[in-house]
Amino acid sequence: MNMKFLVGVLILVLATCSIYSPTPRGSGIEGQVLIGPMCPVVVQGQECPDQPYQATLTVKTADGVQITQFQSDAEGHFRVALVPGQYVLHPESPNGIPSASDQSFFVETGSYTKITVQYDSGIR
């Protein structure tokens, strides 16, 4: 085959892939992960606030396809770029404790959806 023809086809294929491959632009999710309670015994009048928690979180499409997995920082903060659409945030919990519930969310064009992830420490 003609080498110029093959190069041309390759360029066309790569250009087509980049057109249809969604790239996040100025949209996604941001928030913080917290864990609580942190006090084994809560005494009336004594505060026991939830604490920041570094966790692994997975973003999936509404039908369960994994999009990305990331970790919050030491202060529990995260910011992840995503294309607009409907998603589910799944907080990972390899040992079952601490645990947190999945959250459905929607990302709009040009904005970051704010999410707070609340882990249950299991302390009672």
N, C-alpha and C positions, 0 to 999 in steps of 0.2 A: 504494500500500500504506500501511498504517497505520504511522506513525513509531514508535510505542511497540512494535509487533510487531517491527520491524526492530532496534530497540535491544535488545529482549529476546533475539532470536536471536543477535545479536552477543555479548552477555554470556554466553549459553550456550556459544557456540563458544569464546570466550576461556577460560572456566572449564574446559571440557573439555580444551583444549590444555594448560593449566597442570597439570592432573591427570596427564596422560600424558607430559609432558615431564620426563624424569629430571633431577634437580638433585643434584649431589654434596653430600653432607652428612657431613663428617668422615672422608672416605676418599679415597684417591688414591695417588700415588707420591711418593717423595722420595729424594734421593741426591746423588751427586757424579759428575762426569765427570773422568776422568784421561787423560793422554797420556804415552806412553813408548815406547821408551827416549828419553831426552833427551841422552845423551852419545854422541858419535860413536865413541868407543873406551872400552870398559869396562875399567878396570884393577883387578886383584884387590886387595881391601882398600879400594878407593875406592867410596863409595856413589854411586849414580846413581838416585835415587828418581823415580817418575813424578810429573808435575806436574799441578795443576788445569788444566782446559781449558774455555774458553767455547765451547759448541757449540749448534747447532740440532738439536732432537730432535722427532720426530713420533710421536704415539700413534695407533695404528690398532686397529680391532676385529680379532678373530681371522680374519675373512674379508676384511680389507684395506681397510675403509672408514676414511678419516681422521677422527679425533675432534678432535684439537688439535695445534698445533705451538707450540713454545716454545723459549726459549733459556736455558741455564744462566747463572748470574752469572759474574763475573770469577774467582771462586774455584771455579767448576765446580759449585756447588750448585744444586739445583732442588727445587721442591715444587709439585705440580700436583694439584688436586682432580679426582677421577673417581668416577663411580658404580661400585658393585661390579660385577665382571665380569672376563672374560678379554680381554687386550689384547696387542699387540705394540709394543715401543718400537723405533723405527727411527732410529738416529743418522744425520743427514744428512752427506754427504761429496761436495760438488759437484764437486771435482776428483779424487776417488778416493783422495787422500792428504791428510790422515790418514784412516784408515778404522776402522770399528767394526762389530761384528756386531749384527744384530737380536736382541732378547731378548723372549721370551714371558713374561708375568707375569699374576698374578691379584690383583685388588683385593678385599679382604674388607670387609664392612660395618663402619664405625666405625674403620678403621685405615688407616695409610699403609704401603704396601709399599716396602721399602728396595731400591734398585737402584744398582749401581755400573756406570758405562759406561766401558769401557776402549778408548781410541783407540790404534791403532798408528801411531806417527809416521813409520815407514818408514826411520828411521835404523838403519843396520847397520854 
